[in-house]
Amino acid sequence: MGDTEPIAPVRAEQTTFVETVDVVVVGLGIAGTCATIAAAEAGASVLGVERAMVAGGTSALSGGLIYLGGGTPTQQACGYSDTAENMERFLVAACGPHTDATKVHAYCEGSVAHYHWLVDHGVPFKGQFNAEPNREPFDDSGLVFSGGEDSWPFTDIADPVPRGHHPQFPDTAGGFLMDCLGTARAQTEARALTDARVKRLVVDHDGVVAGVEITTDDTTRAVRARRGVVLAAGGFIFNDDMLGQYCPPALQPNVAWRVGQPNDDGRGIRLGQGVGAALRNMDAVECALPIGPPHRLARAILVNARGERFVNEDTYTGRIGMRALLEQGGEVYMIVSEAIFETNFVGMRLQWAAETAEELAHDIGLSKTAAVTLATTLAGYNRHAADGRDPEWHKAAPFVTPLVAPLGAVDLRVDRDAIYAPFTLGGLATDSDGAVLDGTETPIPGLFAAGRTTAGIAAGGYVSGISLGDGSFFGRRAGATAAG
């Protein structure tokens, strides 16, 4: 699936509106669902348009983690103290150098209120902490570390506090989350049209976005939106042409699993471009590399093709995956000792075993220079690990242990069987109220957006739960702003 060209709008005088509402929302994942609820609760008549047969989008396929903090009741019930300022320090550092500081500030300041909004709209959270980080709990616990908050360098920047809020449902909770919010949407006066695609936007003679053309069953009809259109149609991880243009690392032929579903083809972004919307962070990508659980495997070391460590192994697996794919070209290996290795939850197994680092490097197929480097790397690591220290990458003491023979290695190369799971982070430029901006940072009248269709908080860095977090938070804002 492809095509990168902006989708040109049609002029209002060139089409016939068969229906008029206040707000049209394009896409009914978490961003669009929350936009629909907020617009309807603000008194607007709302039509939600979803390409799939049912609402939910990629959000319904997700693990369900929502990144919230600042002192939520769930954090408090689990014995953790947090503030909006502490949360903001962490997110600014973790979400990349190009993150929108204004959005981060708004998100952190409004996080506790957003938690209550979600609860009030049917999303329950259990006051129980799960100590296995980086993914949704296997049980119905309500809180986990989900972004490396308790690992270096973030422990030097902010107090380590867990913020991955997991709806009260065992294991993968995205479907449950969207069922809860879908029920809340159904309790409003908003209508939903599924199995329908927005063909193009409609603009008035002065360039104001005035509605949409919708295709259903090979029939196209125009719907006027008196107050605005909200684009919330997902990212572009399933558009090969857009990936090739903007984000080539995610297009590598051996990337195991694209996170999303086929409708994440960038159409919402192209609709916005057609009316002059600016783009931001289109080269930004998240890529998980699920080394754990169990997190005990962080006692291993990760090395690149040169035999060098490149990250602290106890950090967030998304941070590891991004570094492995983008900085190391997807050529990395996990070095373990027999004493610490165990199969992880995706069935990761040893490919090589040897008595010395040099023999292991030879079996892997590393160069002679890399073999020497690997032996030096391992000797240096073990020397400090004997004292419980990791001065190079500052891995936390519980995960620092010498790796002694027999040694083993897990093949984590992207062109083998390792699971690299990317999705896109860039999209339309928006302000913190969801208004879509043109190249001069000026709002495009009548057009709003949220979720992965936009450049959100994550921009060259990621924490699990921030997609559902900022999608729901800024989706609410976009819907309310459009309604107003």
C-alpha distance (Angstrom), angle and dihedral (degrees) to the residues before:
residue distance angle dihedral
M1 . . .
G2 3.77 . .
D3 3.80 152.1 .
T4 3.77 123.2 137.5
E5 3.78 102.1 -165.6
P6 3.82 121.2 118.5
I7 3.79 112.4 -105.6
A8 3.79 107.3 -120.3
P9 3.80 116.9 -135.5
V10 3.77 126.6 -125.9
R11 3.80 121.8 -121.5
A12 3.80 115.9 -112.2
E13 3.82 91.9 -124.1
Q14 3.81 88.9 57.7
T15 3.80 95.4 58.5
T16 3.79 138.2 45.6
F17 3.77 120.6 -124.0
V18 3.79 112.7 -137.5
E19 3.80 95.1 -178.7
T20 3.80 138.0 22.6
V21 3.79 128.0 -153.2
D22 3.79 133.5 159.8
V23 3.81 98.2 -116.4
V24 3.79 134.5 16.7
V25 3.81 117.0 -160.8
V26 3.80 116.4 -160.4
G27 3.81 110.6 -151.2
L28 3.80 129.1 17.6
G29 3.79 104.4 -140.3
I30 3.78 116.1 117.9
A31 3.82 95.1 -67.0
G32 3.79 94.4 49.0
T33 3.81 93.9 41.2
C34 3.80 92.1 52.6
A35 3.82 90.6 44.8
T36 3.80 89.5 52.1
I37 3.80 93.1 49.5
A38 3.80 93.3 46.6
A39 3.82 93.9 47.7
A40 3.79 92.3 47.4
E41 3.79 92.6 47.4
A42 3.80 88.1 51.4
G43 3.80 87.8 61.0
A44 3.80 100.4 -99.7
S45 3.78 125.8 134.9
V46 3.81 105.2 -119.9
L47 3.78 137.3 -165.4
G48 3.81 117.8 -166.6
V49 3.82 115.6 -159.1
E50 3.81 120.2 -159.0
R51 3.82 126.4 -177.6
A52 3.80 94.9 -153.7
M53 3.78 126.1 73.4
V54 3.80 90.1 -107.6
A55 3.79 134.7 26.1
G56 3.79 122.9 -107.2
G57 3.80 104.7 78.4
T58 3.79 120.7 -169.3
S59 3.81 88.5 -27.4
A60 3.80 90.0 70.8
L61 3.82 89.9 54.2
S62 3.80 94.2 49.8
G63 3.78 130.5 97.5
G64 3.79 89.0 -105.1
L65 3.82 99.1 -123.5
I66 3.80 114.5 151.7
Y67 3.79 118.2 -163.7
L68 3.82 106.9 -131.5
G69 3.78 133.4 151.3
G70 3.74 147.5 134.7
G71 3.79 92.9 114.1
T72 3.81 107.6 -41.0
P73 3.80 119.4 -177.9
T74 3.82 89.2 -109.6
Q75 3.81 91.4 54.6
Q76 3.79 90.1 48.2
A77 3.81 92.7 47.6
C78 3.81 88.7 53.9
G79 3.81 92.2 50.7
Y80 3.81 99.1 -105.3
S81 3.79 125.2 133.6
D82 3.81 117.4 -152.5
T83 3.79 139.2 164.6
A84 3.78 134.3 -159.6
E85 3.82 88.8 -115.2
N86 3.80 92.8 53.5
M87 3.80 90.9 47.6
E88 3.80 91.0 49.0
R89 3.81 93.3 51.6
F90 3.77 90.1 54.0
L91 3.81 97.3 44.8
V92 3.81 94.5 47.9
A93 3.81 88.5 53.9
A94 3.80 97.8 40.3
C95 3.80 101.8 42.5
G96 3.77 98.3 60.3
P97 3.79 139.6 -95.3
H98 3.81 93.3 -79.0
T99 3.78 97.9 54.1
D100 3.80 117.4 129.9
A101 3.82 104.3 -107.8
T102 3.81 91.8 -163.5
K103 3.79 91.4 56.5
V104 3.79 92.2 45.1
H105 3.80 90.7 52.1
A106 3.80 92.8 48.5
Y107 3.78 91.4 46.9
C108 3.78 95.1 50.3
E109 3.81 94.1 44.0
G110 3.79 90.2 50.5
S111 3.80 98.6 39.0
V112 3.81 99.1 101.2
A113 3.80 91.6 46.3
H114 3.81 89.1 49.0
Y115 3.80 90.1 51.6
H116 3.82 89.0 55.7
W117 3.83 91.1 46.3
L118 3.80 90.4 54.7
V119 3.82 91.9 47.8
D120 3.80 90.7 47.1
H121 3.81 87.9 53.4
G122 3.77 94.2 54.2
V123 3.82 106.1 -86.9
P124 3.84 110.2 130.8
F125 3.81 125.5 -157.9
K126 3.79 123.7 -165.8
G127 3.80 117.8 -137.8
Q128 3.80 93.9 -125.4
F129 3.82 128.9 112.5
N130 3.80 123.5 -140.5
A131 3.81 115.3 -154.7
E132 3.84 96.4 -154.1
P133 3.82 103.4 93.8
N134 3.80 138.7 -157.7
R135 3.79 100.2 42.0
E136 3.77 139.6 46.5
P137 3.82 113.5 -70.7
F138 3.78 117.7 -99.8
D139 3.81 87.4 -129.9
D140 3.81 129.6 46.8
S141 3.81 95.8 -87.4
G142 3.77 113.6 145.9
L143 3.82 103.7 -142.4
V144 3.82 138.8 46.6
F145 3.79 139.9 155.8
S146 3.79 101.1 -100.1
G147 3.79 108.1 168.5
G148 3.78 111.6 36.7
E149 3.80 92.9 -89.0
D150 3.81 89.1 149.4
S151 3.82 95.4 48.8
W152 3.79 135.9 77.6
P153 3.02 133.8 -55.8
F154 3.79 91.3 22.0
T155 3.79 93.9 56.3
D156 3.82 86.1 65.8
I157 3.81 90.9 52.6
A158 3.81 107.6 40.8
D159 3.79 139.9 7.5
P160 3.83 107.6 -88.9
V161 3.80 108.7 -109.3
P162 3.83 127.8 158.6
R163 3.81 115.0 -119.4
G164 3.78 105.4 166.8
H165 3.81 101.5 117.4
H166 3.79 113.0 -160.6
P167 3.83 119.5 -162.9
Q168 3.79 113.0 -120.0
F169 3.78 97.3 -91.2
P170 3.83 129.0 104.0
D171 3.80 116.6 -94.3
T172 3.82 117.4 -37.7
A173 3.79 104.8 33.0
G174 3.82 105.6 172.5
G175 3.78 94.3 103.8
F176 3.80 91.7 47.4
L177 3.81 90.8 48.4
M178 3.80 92.5 52.3
D179 3.80 91.3 45.5
C180 3.81 88.1 56.3
L181 3.79 94.0 48.4
G182 3.80 92.1 40.3
T183 3.79 88.3 57.1
A184 3.80 89.7 50.6
R185 3.82 90.1 50.2
A186 3.82 90.9 49.7
Q187 3.79 89.5 54.6
T188 3.81 90.6 62.5
E189 3.79 126.7 72.8
A190 3.80 91.1 -106.4
R191 3.80 118.5 120.7
A192 3.80 126.6 -141.3
L193 3.80 125.9 -148.9
T194 3.81 113.4 -165.8
D195 3.80 131.9 -171.8
A196 3.79 86.6 35.1
R197 3.81 130.4 121.4
V198 3.78 127.8 -153.0
K199 3.80 102.9 -127.9
R200 3.81 96.7 -170.8
L201 3.77 143.8 -29.1
V202 3.79 122.5 -96.7
V203 3.81 120.1 -135.0
D204 3.78 132.1 -168.1
H205 3.80 121.7 -126.3
D206 3.82 90.2 -89.6
G207 3.81 93.8 53.1
V208 3.80 96.9 -102.6
V209 3.82 111.6 145.5
A210 3.78 102.3 -114.3
G211 3.79 105.3 172.7
V212 3.79 147.2 -50.6
E213 3.78 141.3 -87.3
I214 3.80 110.3 -129.0
T215 3.80 126.4 -160.8
T216 3.80 118.8 -152.2
D217 3.80 125.2 163.6
D218 3.81 90.7 -9.7
T219 3.80 90.0 -55.5
T220 3.81 121.1 116.8
R221 3.78 123.0 -154.6
A222 3.78 133.4 170.0
V223 3.80 124.5 -127.2
R224 3.78 120.5 -165.7
A225 3.80 118.0 -138.2
R226 3.79 108.1 -157.3
R227 3.81 95.0 -167.1
G228 3.77 106.7 22.7
V229 3.79 154.5 -53.8
V230 3.82 121.7 -109.1
L231 3.82 116.8 -154.2
A232 3.81 112.0 -152.3
A233 3.78 102.5 148.6
G234 3.82 102.3 133.5
G235 3.79 133.5 -109.1
F236 3.81 132.3 -63.2
I237 3.80 106.2 -103.1
F238 3.83 90.1 124.4
N239 3.81 95.7 51.6
D240 3.79 106.9 90.2
D241 3.79 93.9 -172.2
M242 3.80 92.9 53.6
L243 3.80 91.1 45.5
G244 3.79 89.9 51.3
Q245 3.80 91.1 50.5
Y246 3.78 100.2 41.4
C247 3.80 111.5 12.8
P248 3.85 113.0 23.5
P249 3.84 97.8 166.9
A250 3.81 90.1 67.2
L251 3.82 89.7 54.5
Q252 3.80 96.6 62.0
P253 3.81 106.3 134.4
N254 3.79 93.9 -127.7
V255 3.81 97.7 51.3
A256 3.78 99.9 127.5
W257 3.77 105.3 -147.1
R258 3.78 132.7 12.3
V259 3.79 109.8 -150.1
G260 3.77 108.1 -128.1
Q261 3.78 139.6 39.4
P262 3.82 132.6 -84.4
N263 3.80 94.1 -89.4
D264 3.83 88.2 65.6
D265 3.80 87.0 91.5
G266 3.81 100.8 126.8
R267 3.78 96.0 -105.0
G268 3.80 93.6 133.9
I269 3.80 89.8 52.3
R270 3.80 91.8 49.8
L271 3.81 91.3 48.6
G272 3.78 88.9 55.6
Q273 3.80 92.7 46.3
G274 3.77 89.0 54.6
V275 3.80 90.7 66.6
G276 3.80 95.4 43.4
A277 3.82 103.4 -86.4
A278 3.79 117.3 161.7
L279 3.80 122.2 -128.3
R280 3.80 128.6 -134.5
N281 3.81 135.3 -166.9
M282 3.79 94.2 -4.1
D283 3.81 90.7 158.3
A284 3.81 92.8 55.8
V285 3.79 116.8 110.4
E286 3.78 136.9 170.7
C287 3.79 118.4 -144.1
A288 3.77 123.1 -175.6
L289 3.81 119.3 -155.4
P290 3.82 104.9 -170.1
I291 3.80 103.8 -145.5
G292 3.79 91.6 153.7
P293 2.93 164.8 66.0
P294 2.91 106.6 115.8
H295 3.79 92.1 60.1
R296 3.82 87.6 -158.4
L297 3.81 86.1 85.4
A298 3.82 86.9 75.4
R299 3.81 84.0 85.0
A300 3.81 85.5 79.1
I301 3.79 122.6 81.6
L302 3.80 126.3 -124.3
V303 3.80 119.4 -141.0
N304 3.79 135.4 -177.5
A305 3.79 130.1 -134.7
R306 3.82 89.3 -78.0
G307 3.81 92.3 57.0
E308 3.82 93.3 -108.9
R309 3.78 130.3 129.8
F310 3.81 113.0 -118.2
V311 3.82 105.7 -179.9
N312 3.80 142.8 17.2
E313 3.77 104.2 -92.9
D314 3.82 95.8 -143.1
T315 3.80 93.7 64.0
Y316 3.80 129.2 100.4
T317 3.81 111.7 -57.4
G318 3.80 90.7 -132.9
R319 3.79 89.0 58.7
I320 3.80 89.1 49.4
G321 3.81 91.7 48.3
M322 3.80 94.1 49.6
R323 3.80 91.9 50.0
A324 3.79 92.1 45.3
L325 3.81 94.1 50.5
L326 3.79 102.4 34.6
E327 3.81 102.6 32.6
Q328 3.81 102.8 27.3
G329 3.80 99.5 35.1
G330 3.79 91.2 -119.9
E331 3.81 93.7 -67.9
V332 3.79 106.8 124.7
Y333 3.80 138.5 130.1
M334 3.79 135.4 -156.9
I335 3.80 113.0 -133.0
V336 3.79 116.0 -156.2
S337 3.77 141.2 163.5
E338 3.77 122.9 -126.0
A339 3.79 89.3 -112.4
I340 3.81 95.4 63.1
F341 3.78 106.6 29.9
E342 3.78 122.5 109.4
T343 3.79 133.2 157.3
N344 3.79 112.2 -94.9
F345 3.80 127.8 -138.5
V346 3.82 93.9 -84.9
G347 3.81 92.7 50.5
M348 3.81 99.6 -103.7
R349 3.82 110.0 179.4
L350 3.80 140.0 -175.5
Q351 3.80 117.6 -91.0
W352 3.82 98.6 -177.5
A353 3.81 138.4 25.1
A354 3.80 131.4 -174.5
E355 3.78 143.9 155.3
T356 3.83 96.6 -118.7
A357 3.78 137.4 33.3
E358 3.81 90.6 -118.8
E359 3.81 92.3 53.7
L360 3.80 90.6 46.5
A361 3.81 91.5 50.9
H362 3.82 90.2 49.8
D363 3.80 91.7 50.9
I364 3.80 91.4 48.7
G365 3.78 90.0 51.0
L366 3.79 99.0 -116.8
S367 3.79 119.9 156.9
K368 3.79 120.5 -95.7
T369 3.80 89.6 -107.6
A370 3.82 90.9 50.6
A371 3.81 89.9 48.4
V372 3.81 90.4 56.5
T373 3.81 90.2 46.1
L374 3.80 92.3 49.6
A375 3.81 91.0 52.0
T376 3.81 90.0 49.2
T377 3.80 91.6 46.3
L378 3.78 92.7 50.7
A379 3.81 94.3 44.9
G380 3.81 91.9 50.6
Y381 3.77 92.5 46.6
N382 3.81 92.5 49.1
R383 3.78 93.1 47.6
H384 3.81 91.9 57.7
A385 3.81 94.0 35.2
A386 3.78 89.5 61.5
D387 3.81 85.3 67.6
G388 3.83 92.7 42.2
R389 3.81 93.2 -108.2
D390 3.80 136.6 124.6
P391 3.82 106.2 -173.2
E392 3.81 93.6 169.7
W393 3.83 100.6 56.0
H394 3.82 102.4 5.0
K395 3.78 96.9 -128.3
A396 3.81 110.5 -176.7
A397 3.81 115.2 -94.3
P398 3.84 97.1 -111.9
F399 3.80 88.8 63.4
V400 3.80 97.9 44.4
T401 3.79 111.4 96.9
P402 3.82 131.6 139.4
L403 3.81 116.0 -97.3
V404 3.80 107.3 -136.7
A405 3.80 132.6 178.5
P406 2.90 135.3 -43.2
L407 3.80 89.2 60.1
G408 3.77 129.1 -170.2
A409 3.79 138.9 -171.3
V410 3.79 134.1 -148.7
D411 3.79 116.6 -149.4
L412 3.81 108.0 -125.1
R413 3.78 97.6 168.3
V414 3.79 115.5 139.4
D415 3.81 91.3 -131.0
R416 3.81 92.1 57.1
D417 3.80 129.6 55.3
A418 3.81 99.4 -63.3
I419 3.80 115.0 124.7
Y420 3.79 110.7 -117.7
A421 3.80 107.4 175.9
P422 3.83 113.5 -171.7
F423 3.79 134.2 177.5
T424 3.79 132.7 173.7
L425 3.80 125.8 -99.8
G426 3.81 103.3 -175.0
G427 3.78 130.0 88.5
L428 3.77 145.6 117.0
A429 3.79 119.2 -2.2
T430 3.81 110.9 -114.6
D431 3.77 137.2 168.7
S432 3.79 123.0 -122.8
D433 3.82 91.1 -88.7
G434 3.80 92.9 55.5
A435 3.82 99.0 -104.1
V436 3.82 111.6 147.2
L437 3.82 112.7 -123.1
D438 3.78 131.3 -145.9
G439 3.79 126.1 -142.6
T440 3.79 92.0 -76.1
E441 3.83 93.0 53.2
T442 3.80 89.2 -106.6
P443 3.83 118.6 140.0
I444 3.79 114.8 -110.9
P445 3.82 104.7 -127.4
G446 3.78 113.5 -110.8
L447 3.82 96.9 7.4
F448 3.80 126.6 108.9
A449 3.81 133.8 162.7
A450 3.80 143.6 -176.1
G451 3.78 142.9 173.4
R452 3.79 125.8 31.4
T453 3.83 90.1 -21.8
T454 3.81 84.3 74.7
A455 3.78 136.7 52.3
G456 3.79 97.8 -100.3
I457 3.79 133.9 -179.0
A458 3.82 94.5 -63.4
A459 3.80 110.5 78.3
G460 3.77 114.9 158.4
G461 3.79 92.0 -20.7
Y462 3.78 133.8 57.7
V463 3.79 147.0 -166.3
S464 3.78 123.6 -163.8
G465 3.78 110.8 -100.6
I466 3.79 98.2 28.3
S467 3.83 94.2 104.0
L468 3.80 92.5 56.5
G469 3.79 89.3 37.0
D470 3.77 101.4 53.5
G471 3.82 91.4 31.2
S472 3.80 91.7 59.4
F473 3.82 94.8 37.2
F474 3.79 98.0 48.0
G475 3.80 90.7 34.8
R476 3.79 87.5 61.9
R477 3.80 90.1 48.5
A478 3.79 93.5 47.8
G479 3.80 92.1 49.7
A480 3.79 93.5 47.2
T481 3.81 92.5 45.9
A482 3.80 92.3 48.8
A483 3.80 90.6 48.7
G484 3.78 90.9 50.4
